[in-house]
Amino acid sequence: MTQVSDTDPAGRWSPTMLLIVAGALGLLARAWTIFHTTRQGYAVDDLFDALAWNLASLGAFTMDGMTPSAHVGPLYPTVLAAFYGVVGHRPEWVPFLHAACDVGASVCIFYVGRRLFGSWIGAIAAAAMFLYPTYWTYDPRIRSESVLTLLMSAWLWATVVCLSSTRVFCFVGAGLLAGLVILCKPVTILLAVVLVGLVFLGTDSFRVRMARASVYLLACLLLVLPWTIRNYQVFDRVIPVSAGVGAGLWMGSDPLSRGSWPMPLTMEFQIWESAGITPLPYAHAMYDVSTDRLLRAKGWARITEAPARYLWLTLTRAYDFWIGNSYYLVNSDQGFLEGLAVDAADRGWLIATYSVAKRLVLIPGLIGLSLWSAWSHQSRWRELLPLYVFPIGLMFGYIPFTVEAGRYALPVLPCLIVLSVAALAQAGLPRVSLRRLQPLHTRP
């Protein structure tokens, strides 16, 4: 294996210089997007905003100021509440918080790439991530993806370090980050459990590996269990983090929508109407604990009636997780070609074609390069395993329930970027500043 040197032959570029240039361009793009995007009152945005402001002003996790809530994981509303505690109730300032999270996530990815492949690979991967348009176009929304991407990037970095370290505090840190990620997105529970198995891939004695795995799990549970206990005391039910399993099972077993977002509003209404819970008293009533319990029973009954159909729907959502459904690709449910024509009429053929090409070429290209990279570096499979496990683990956490293309994959897209850059560098691309190679020494 080789590592790219920190300067090019002419001495004009370095990883630090690349990061500075990419950082400046990325911040300018985010500033332009923030100041030119009109805030829209999406239901999910309003949900997070209400939970955060009530937590900041009342000290209670509630939507209406009285009724306890378990609609979402508590971490993102808590981060927003801390932000509101400093700046006041200013939702229009939240995009700046998200931009700061993007910076932090890029820094973590730089350290991941540097540790595994060298400074140049880390710098190029971090720059590519920070300049990837989807990240900054989501910043104006009050959604948890920016915070989740930061936490998962830090968790990835900690996991990579753990595989080459014997220090106990590394496993404590990884466990704490796992707990924070679970409190942000409960679907990551599966990934957290799988990562415990990576501890046992070491060459130390079984007793030592068991001790490290126990430290990791205890650190994780130290953060998650208090919230689980709170939910049990409030709702008299075991809810590890948040409600939503029932809604996910009902949507995930629906053959019409396939549980794949985005979708037309009429189709979304039909999902809840067929469950017999309409009219909904408010936008997120399907995540009420009592309603979610009803949907869980109905969803499981529909799954057991046709398990093969549910398995097929789950497999199709694996494709949608990365690429997306036709409604996502062309913003229409009228078919691909007709939707593309409508989109071109609205935005012009140049933008419409670019949008479809980006979605149909870029992500498949990253997946293909990642597979090539995994094959090329198969002798280092143990060291690079976190880059494979994180995307697969998050995907399998989502697809039994529901997915939304373009958003749910964002927290693990950096894994594909790092692998893709490593593959291109090994092939001699890009040529600029990637000419001198030297052996890569394993870090302690």
LUMMIFI-247295 format. One record per residue: x, y, z of N, C-alpha, C, O in turn. Coordinates in steps of 0.02 Angstrom, whole numbers, plus 50000, padded with zeros to 5 digits. Layout:
XYZXYZXYZXYZ ...
end
This chain:
500434994050000500005000050000500445006150000500995006050027 500205011749969500595017849964500225023649994499615023550002 500605028650011500325034750039500585040549999501175040849982 500155045249983500345051149945500715055949989500525057150046 501245058849962501635063650002501235070050012500735071249978 501445074050060501065079950080501145085950035500775090850044 501595085749988501675091349941501785088649871502005083049862 501625092749822501755090649753502465092449735502795095949773 502715090149678503415091349661503595098649659504165100449675 503135102949640503285110149637503195113549703503375119449711 502915110049752502825112949818502275118049823502255121849871 501835118249773501315123349774500715121349815500365125649841 500585114749821499985112549854500165108049913500685104749914 499715107849960499785103450017499075101650040498595105150021 498995096350080498325094850105498005100650142497405101850137 498415104250181498145109950218497885115350171497345118150182 498265116750117498035121750069497385119650035496935123650025 497345113250018496735110749987496135111550034495595113550012 496235109950097495685110550146495475117850154494875119250161 495945122350154495785129450161495375131950101494865135350110 495585130050041495225132249981494525129149978494035132649966 494495122649991493845119349991493385122050046492785122950035 493675123450104493285126250158492995133050141492415134450155 493405137350110493165143950091492605143450039492095146850045 492695139149988492185138449937491545135449967490995137649950 491625130450011491045127350041490655132150085490035132150085 491005136350123490665141250165490315146550123489765148750141 490625148650068490285153450024489655150449994489145153849989 489695144149974489095140849945488545140349997487955141349981 488735138750059488225138150112487925144950128487325145550139 488345150150130488085156850144487595159050089487065161750104 487775157750026487325159549971486675155749977486135158749968 486705149249993486095145149998485665147550056485055147950049 485965148950113485585151050171485225157550159484635158350176 485575162350128485275168950119484795169250060484415174150054 484805164250017484355164249960483815158849964483455157749915 483755155650021483245150550030482705153050078482855154750135 482105153350054481545155350096481335149650141481205144050117 481295150950205481115145650252480385143650242479935147750239 480285136950235479615134350226479415130350288479835127050319 478785130650305478545127350366478395120050356477805118050361 478905115950343478795108750338478605105950406478815108550458 478205100650405477955097850468478525095250512478515096350573 479015091950482479565089250521479975094950552480185094550610 480095100250513480455106050539480095109050599480405110650650 479435109750593479045112650647479045108050709479045110450765 479055101550697479085096850753479725097750793479695098450854 480295097650760480925098650795480965105450829481215106150885 480725110550794480745117350821480325117850885480545120850934 479725114950884479285115150943479585111351002479585113751058 479845105450988480155101451042480745105151072480835105351133 481165108051029481765111551054481595117751094481885118851147 481115121751070480955127851106480605126451172480725129751222 480165121451173479845119551236480355116851285480305117951346 480845113151260481365110651304481795116351332481995116151390 481925121351290482335127051312481955131551359482235134151408 481305132651346480925137451386480565134351445480485137551497 480345128051437479955124751490480335119251526480145117051580 480885117051495481265111551525480925104851519481065100251558 480465104151470480085097951462480105095851388480075100051343 480155089351377480155086651309479435085551288479155080151298 479135090651259478435090651242478315094951181478685099651168 477785093151142477615097051084477145102851099477215108251071 476675101551145476165106551159476255110051226475835114051246 476805108651261476925111751325476645107951384476775109751441 476255102551371475945098751425476055091251418476245087951467 475935088551359475955081251349476665078951333476965081451286 476945074351372477615071751356477635068651287477135065951263 478205069051255478265066751186478795061351180479295061351217 478695056751133479195051751115479205051151039479355045851013 479055056651004478995056450932479665055250897479695051750847 480195058050924480855057550894481375056450949481225057151008 481985054650927482525054150975482675060951007482565066050975 482915061051069482975067451105483595071551089483625077351109 484085068651054484725072251048484675078551007484885083851030 484405078050946484375084050903483965089650935484185095350934 483365088250962483005093650997483415096551056483355102451070 483805092351089484215094851144484765099551119484895104651150 485075097651063485585102151033485265108751012485535114051025 484675108350980484325114450961484125118551022484165124751020 483915115251076483725118751137484315122551166484245128251188 484905119351165485505122851189485665128851145485875134051170 485565127951080485695133451033485205139251045485395145051046 484555137451055484055142651068484185145951136484045151851145 484465142151183484615145051248485135150551243485165155051286 485555150251191486075155251182485835161051139485945166851156 485495159551082485315164751034484585166751038484385171551005 484195163251079483475164551080483125160351027483435156650990 482455161051024482065157050977482125160050907481705163950885 482675158150874482805160650806482915154750758483485152950744 482375151850734482445146150687482835148050625483155143750594 482815154450606483175156450545483935156150554484295156450505 484165155450616484885154950628485125147650630485725146350631 484665142850630484855135750634485315133550577485755129550588 485215136150515485685134050462486415135350478486855131650454 486565140550517487255141850535487525136550582488115134650579 487085133950625487275128350668487425122250625487905118650638 487015121050575487125115350531487775116150491488135111250481 487925122150469488555123250434489155121650478489645118850454 489105123450542489645121750589489715114250596490265111650602 489145110650596489165103350599489495100450537489865095550542 489365103450479489695101150418490455101850422490825097550401 490675107350451491395108350460491675102950505492195100050490 491345101650561491575096550607491595089650576492065085850586 491075087950537491065081450504491635080750454491935075450449 491775086050416492325085950368492995084950402493435081450377 493085088050460493705087150498493785079850518494325077050513 493245076850542493265069750562493445065250503493835060650509 493145066750445493285062650385494015063650363494325058850339 494285069550371494995070650355495425066050399495885062950373 495275065650463495675061450507495575054050492496045050150499 494975052150472494865045250451495295043450391495655038450391 495255047750339495635046450279496385046750291496765042750263 496605051450332497325051950346497585045850383498135043450368 497195043350430497415037650469497455031250426497895027150435 496985030650379496955024550339497375024850276497665019850255 497425030750245497745031250179498265036750173498625037050124 498305041250221498775046750216498425053450211497825053850201 498815058750218498535065550223498175067750160497655071050164 498455066050101498145068350040497465065250030496985068750011 497405058750042496755055450034496255058450082495685059750064 496465059550144496025062550194495795069450173495215071250181 496265073450147496095080350128495625080450069495145084350068 495755076350019495315076249959494615073749978494125076549955 494585068550019493935065950040493545071150080492945072050069 493885074450127493545079650167493315085450123492765088050133 493735087450076493545092950031492955090949988492485094949978 492965084749961492405082449920491755082249959491225084149934 491805080050021491205079850063490945086950077490345088150072 491385091450094491165098250112490885101950051490475106450059 491115100049991490875103449931490295099749898490035102049847 490095094049925489535090349896488895094249907488715095649965 488535096249854487975100949860487415098749906487105102949939 487275092249910486705089949950486775091950023486275093450056 487385092050049487475093850119487265101050132486915102450181 487475105550089487305112550103486585114250083486305119050109 486285110450037485585111850021485115109550076484555111950080 485335104850118484935102850175485035107150237484635106950283 485555111250237485695115350296485135120050316485015120850375 484765123150268484225127650288483635124150321483215127450352 483585117450315483035113850345483185112350419483765111250437 482675112250460482765110250530482685102750533482155100150553 483195099250514483225091950513483845089650550484305093550562 483845083350568484395080750610484985078350570485485076250600 484955078450503485485075350463486175078450475486675074850476 486215085050483486865088250492487195085950557487785084250559 486805086050611487075083750675487235076250672487745074050698 486795072350641486915065250636487535063750595487925059250613 487645067450540488255066350500488875067950540489375064350536 488855073250580489425074850623489555069250673490125067050681 489035066950706489115061750757489355055150726489785051750754 489075053350668489275047050638489985047450609490345042450609 490185053250586490875054050563491365053450622491895050350615 491185056350679491605055750738491615048450763492125045950784 491035045250760490985038150780491405033750734491745029150757 491395035150669491805031550621492545032350638492925027550639 492745038550651493435039950669493645036050732494175032950734 493215036250783493365032750845493405025250834493825021850864 492975022550790492995015350776493635013350740493925008150755 493845017450692494465016150657495055016150705495505011950701 495045020850751495585021150801495575015050846496095012250862 494975012850866494915007150911495225000850881495504996750917 495155000050815495404993950784496164993550784496444988150775 496494999050796497234998950797497505001450863498085003450867 497095001450915497305004050979497104999151035496614995451028 497484999251088497324995151147497114999351206497024996751261 497035005751196496865010351251496115009951266495695010251221 495965009251330495275008351351494845014451336494265013851318 495145020451343494745026451334494495027051262493995030451250 494835023951213494595024051144493925020351138493475022651103 493875014751174493245010951172492695014551211492105014051194 492895018051264492405022051300492135027551255491535028751252 492595030951220492375036251175491925033751119491425036851103 492115027951090491695025151037491005023251064490505024251030 490985020451124490335018651154489905024751168489305024651156 490215030051193489825036251206489555039151141488985041451139 489965039151089489725041651024489175037250997488695039750966 489225030651007488685026250986488035027951021487505028050990 488075029351086487475031351123487175037751098486565038351093 487595042651083487345049051057487005048150989486485051050977 487305044050946487015042850880486335039350887485865041150852 486285034450932485655030950943485125035750968484545035350947 485305040251012484825045151038484615050150984484095053350990 485015050750931484835055050875484405051350825483895053950802 484605045150807484235041050759484215033850785484715030350780 483655031550811483615024850839483755019250789483925013650810 483685020550723483825015250675484555013150675484725008050645 484985016950709485695015150712485835009950766486415008050776 485325007650802485435002550853485744996350822486204993350851 485504994250764485774988450731486514989350716486914984850728 486704995150690487404996650676487834996350739488384993650738 487574999150793487944999150856488074992050880488614990450906 487584987650873487664980650894488174977150850488594973450875 488134978250785488604975050739489324977150753489784973050749 489414983550771490094985950783490414982750845491024982650851 490004980150889490284976550946490694970550921491204968850950 490444967450867490804961750840491494963350814491924959050812 491604969750793492264971550768492794970950822493384969650807 492594971850884493074971350940493364964350943493944963550962 492974959350924493194952450930493634950250872493834944450869 493764954850824494194953050768494934953850785495364952150745 495084956550844495774957550863496124950950878495824945650878 496774951550891497184945650904497324944650978497674939950997 497054948951020497164948251092496754942351119496364939351082 496864940851182496504935351213495754936851215495554942651214 495354931551219494634932451220494424936651281493954940651276 494754935851336494584939651396494684947151385494274951151406 495224948951352495364956051338494844958851290494594964351299 494694955051238494194957351190493504957951221493134962651205 493334953351265492694953851300492664959951345492154963251350 493224961551377493244967451420493144973751379492784978351401 493454974151321493384980151278492664980751253492384986251252 492374975151232491684975351209491214977451265490734981151253 491354975151326490934977051383490994984451399490494987751414 491594987151394491694994251405491314998351354490985003351370 491354996051291490994999451236490234999451249489915004651244 489964993651266489244993051278489024997051339488505000351337 489414996851393489225000451453489215008051440488775011551464 489715010451403489735017551387489125019551346488835024951356 488935015251298488345016651257487715016651299487305021251294 487625011451340487025010951381486985016451433486435018351453 487555019051454487565024451503487165030451478486875034151517 487165031551412486795037151383486085035251363485635039351369 485995029251339485345027351311484845025251366484255027051362 485075021451415484615018751465484225024051504483625022951516 484525029651524484115034651560483505036951520482975038151548 483585037651455483015039751414482505034151407481905035451405 482745027951403482285022251400481875021751464481275020451463 482215022851521481865022751586481355028451589480795027451613 481535034251564481065039951562480445038151523479885039451545 480535035051464479965033151423479525028051458478915028351453 479825023251493479435018251528479035021351585478455019551596 479335026051620478985029351675478415033751650477895034251683 478495036851593477995041451566477445037751529476855039351538 477625032751488477135029551444476955022451466476515019351436 477285019951517477165013151542477275007951488476935002751487 477745009151444477925004551391478685004951380478985010151392 478974999451357479684999451342479785002551273479634999451222 480035008651272480185012251210480925014251215481085019151249 481375010551183482095011851192482295019051180482665021951220 482045022151127482215029151113481595033151094481445038151126 481245030951042480655034751019480155029950987480325024350968 479535032350982479035028650945479175029150871479595033150850 478835025150832478935025450760479005018650728478965018050667 479115013350769479175006650741478525004650706478535001850652 477965006150738477315004350709477195007850643476985004750594 477315014450642477225018150580477695015550526477515015250467 478305013750545478785011150497478575004450469478645003250409 478315000050512478084993450488477474994150442477424990550392 477024998750458476434999650416476625002550348476395000250297 477065007650348477285010450284477715005450246477655004750185 478155001950282478604997250249478264991350218478544988150174 477664989650240477294984050212476764986250162476374982150138 476744992750147476244995350100476484994250028476994997050008 476134990149989476374988549921476324994349872476664994449821 475894999249886475805004849840476385009749843476695011349792 476535012149903477065017049911477755013849920478265017049909 477765007449940478375003649955478765006750014479345004950025 478455011350050478805014450105479385018650082479865019650120 479365021050021479915024749990479725032049981479235033649946 480105036450012479985043650007480485046749958481025043949948 480305052349927479685056149933479115052949894479225048549853 478515055249908477915052749875477395058349872477445063149911 476905057849828476385062949825475985063049891475935058049925 475715068849907475315069549968474715064949968474505062450020 474425063949909473835059449905474015052349925473625048949957 474605050049905474825043349922474965042849997474805037850029 475275048050025475405048150097474755047850136474695044150185 474265051650115473615051650149473295044750144472985042450192 473365041550087473065034950077473375029750124473025025150146 474015030550140474345025850187473995026050254473845020750283 473885032050280473585032650347472835031350345472545028950393 472515032950288471805031550282471675023950283471195021650313 472105020250248472025012950247472155009850315471935004250328 472515013350358472635010850426472065012450473472045009950529 471595016650451471025018450492471175023450547470845023450599 471675027750537471855032650589471715039850567471885044550603 471405040650509471235047350487470535049250511470125044750524 470385055650518470835061350506471345062150563471185061150622 471945063950545472475064850594472375071550629472275076650595 472395071750696472295078050731472855083050719472745089150723 473455080650704474005085050685474495080850643474415074750637 474985084150614475395081050562475745074650583475815070050543 475965074350646476365068550668475995064350719476305061250762 475335064250714474945060250761475075052750754474955049050801 475315050550696475455043350687476035041050731476125035050740 476415045750759476975043950803476785044550877477215043650921 476155046050891475925045650961476015038350984475945033750945 476165037551048476325030851073475745026051063475845020351042 475135028251078474555023851071474415022250998474275016450982 474465027150954474355025950883474905021550854474765017150813 475515022650876476065018650851475985011350872476175006850834 475715010150930475595003250952475074999950907475144994150889 474545003650889474035000950844474334999450775474194994150746 474745004050749475055003050684475544997150685475624993650635 475874996150741476334990550746475964983850738476194979450703 475384983250772474994977150767474734976150695474764970650669 474484981450665474224980850597474774979550546474694975550500 475334982850555475894981750510476164974750514476294971550463 476244972150575476494965450583476014960250555476214955250526 475354961550563474864957050534474914956850459474864951450429 475004962550427475064962750354475704959350331475714956250277 476244960050370476874956750353476804949150356477034945650311 476494946650409476414939450416475944936350365475994930450349 475494940450338475044938050285475424936850220475274932250182 475914941150206476284940550143477024942050156477274947350136 477384937550189478084938850207478534939550145479004943550147 478394935750092478804936350031478744943250000479234946049977 478134946049999478034952749972478404957950014478714962549987 478374957150080478734961850124479484961450113479824966550112 479744955350104480454954550091480654957950026481174961150022 480234957349975480374960649911480344968249919480774971749892 479854970749955479824978049966480444980450003480704985849988 480674976550051481274978450088481884978750042482284983350047 481944973949996482504973849950482474979749902482984982649885 481874981649879481824987449835482014993849870482254998549839 481894994149936482085000149973482845000749980483095006249992 483204995249973483934995649972484174999749912484635003649917 483844998749855483995002749796483795010049808484175014549792 483205011049835482955017849846483385021649897483445027749893 483675017949944484095021149995484665025049963484845030449985 484955022249910485525025349877485335029349816485575034949806 484895026649774484745029749710484105033849712484095039549689 483575031049741482945034649746482415031949699482565028649650 481785033549716481235031549672481145036649616481485041749614 480675035149571480585039549513480335046449534480495051449501 479955046749588479705053349611480295057649634480285063749624 480785054549665481375058249687481805060449628482085065949628 481845056149577482285057649521482035063349479482435067549456 481375063749467481115068849422480545073049453480205076649418 480455072449519479965076449554479255075549527478865080349523 479095069349509478435068049480478255060749489478695056449493 477605059349492477365052449496477035050349430476675045349428 477165054149376476855052749312477295048449266477175048149206 477805045349293478255041549252478895045449239478905051549244 479435041849224480095044949219480125050049162480315055849174 479935048049101480005052549044479555058549050479755064249037 478925057349069478455062949075478665067549133478615073649128 478895064549187479135068549243479735072649224479795078449245 480195069749185480785073549163480575079349118480865084749123 480085078249075479845083649031479535089349072479645095149058 479145087449123478835092549166479365096449204479335102549210 479855092849231480395096049268480795100749222481005106149243 480915098549160481275102749112480875108949095481165114349085 480215108249091479805114149077479825119149134479785125249122 479895116649195479915121149253480605124249263480655130249277 481135120249255481805122649272482285123049213482855125349220 482065120749154482505120649096482835113849088482955110349137 482985112149025483265105549011483965104649042484145099149063 484345109849044485025109349070485025107249143485365102449162 484625110749184484605109249255484265102549268484495098649310 483725101249232483355094949242483795088949223483805083949260 484155089449168484585083849147485165083049195485345077349213 485455088649217486005088149266485765084849330486125080749359 485165086649353484905083949415484825076349411485015072749457 484535074049355484445066749347485115063249340485215057949369 485565066149301486225063049290486605062549356486935057549369 486555067749396486905067649461486645061849504487035058449538 485995060849503485705055749546485805048749519485845043849556 485835048149452485905041549421486625039549409486765033649398 487085044449410487785042949394488245043749454488675039449466 488155049149493488625050549546488625045149600489145042349616 488045043849629488015038849683488205031849658488595028549691 487925029549600488165023049575488915023049561489245017949571 489185028749539489905029149528490295028349593490795024849595 490055031649645490395030949710490345023749736490825021149764 489775020649726489695013649747490175009149709490505004849738 490215010149643490665006149602491395007149622491765002249627 491595013349632492285014749653492435011849721492985009549734 491935011949766492025009149833492135001649830492554998949866 491754998249786491844991049778492534989549749492864984749769 492734993549701493404992749672493944993849725494434990149728 493844998949766494325000349819494354994649869494904992749891 493774991949887493764986249934494144980349905494494976849941 494064979049840494414973549808495174974949806495574970549819 495344981049789496054982849783496414982549850497014980949853 496054984049904496364984149971496134978250013496084978750074 495994972649981495724966850017496214964250069496014961150118 496864965450059497354963250109497294967150175497554965050226 496964972950172496874977250231496144977250254495914982150285 495774971950239495054971950251494884973250324494384976550338 495284970450369495134971450440495184978750461494774981250498 495694982150436495804989150453495274993650422495084998750452 495044991850362494564996050326493844994050339493384997050311 493734989050381493064986450391492554991650412491984991350389 492724996550455492225001550473491945005350413491355007250413 492345006450361492105009850301491585005750264491185008550227 491594999150273491094994850242490474994050287489914993950263 490604993350351490064991550398489594997550409488984996550414 489855003550413489425009350427488885010350374488305010950392 489055010550309488515011450259488015005650258487415006750254 488274999450262487834993750259487394993350321486804991850317 487694994750380487324994450442486764999550445486214998050467 486905005750423486385010850424485835009150374485235010050389 486025006650316485515004850266485054999350293484444999850285 485334994250324484924988850350484514991050411484024987750428 484714996350443484304999050497483675002550470483165002650504 483725005250410483155008950380482685004550339482075005050347 482955000250297482544997150245481994992450270481524991350233 482014989750331481424985950353480814990450364480244987950369 480924997050367480375001650382480225006250324479745005150287 480625011350315480505016150263481155019950249481585020450293 481225022550188481835026050169481645032450133481105033150105 482105037150134482035043250093482705044450058483205045950090 482695043749993483315044449954483575051549959483195056349966 484235052149955484555058649956484655061550025485035066250034 484315058750076484375061450143484635056150192485105057550230 484345050350191484525045250240485235042650231485545040350279 485505043050169486175040550156486715045750171487305044050172 486535051850183487025057150193487525055750249488115057050240 487315053050307487805052050361488345046950344488885047150375 488235042450297488735037350281489035038250212489475034450191 488815043250176489105044750110489855046050114490225044250068 490105049250168490835050250174491235043750171491805043850147 490965038250193491315031750189491455030050116492005027950099 490945030950073491035029650002491525034549971491905032649926 491515040749994491965045749966492685044049982493125044449938 492825042050044493515040250063493755034350021494305034449995 493335029150015493535023249976493635025049903494095022449871 493205029349876493255031249805493895035149792494235033949743 494045039849835494655043749827495265039249831495745040149793 495255034549878495815029849884495905025649821496465024249800 495345023549791495375019649730495665023649673496095021249636 495445029949665495695034249612496435035849623496815036049575 496625036949685497325038549699497775032649683498325033449657 497555026649699497955020749685498025019649610498525016949587 497515021849572497545021149500497935026749467498025026749406 498165031549508498545037149481498135043149465498365047649430 497515043449491497065049149479496815051749546496705047749591 496715058249554496895063349505497655064449502497995063349552 497905066549445498615067349436498915073149476499485072749498 498525078349485498785084249518498965082549589498545080349628 499605083649607499855082949675499845075749700499905074649761 499765070849656499745063849678500275059749643500135054149620 500865062449637501375059049596501895055349638502115049949619 502085058049694502595054749733502275050449786501855052749824 502475044349789502185039549835502725036849881503305036249862 502525035349944502975032549992502605027550033501985027950037 502945022750064502595017450101502155020250156502325025250188 501595016950166501145018850220501315014650281501275008550279 501495017850334501665014350396501055014150442500715019150453 500925008350469500355007550513500455011450577500985011150608 499945015150596499995019150657499865014750718499485009950714 500175016450774500075012350834499375013350861499195010250912 
end
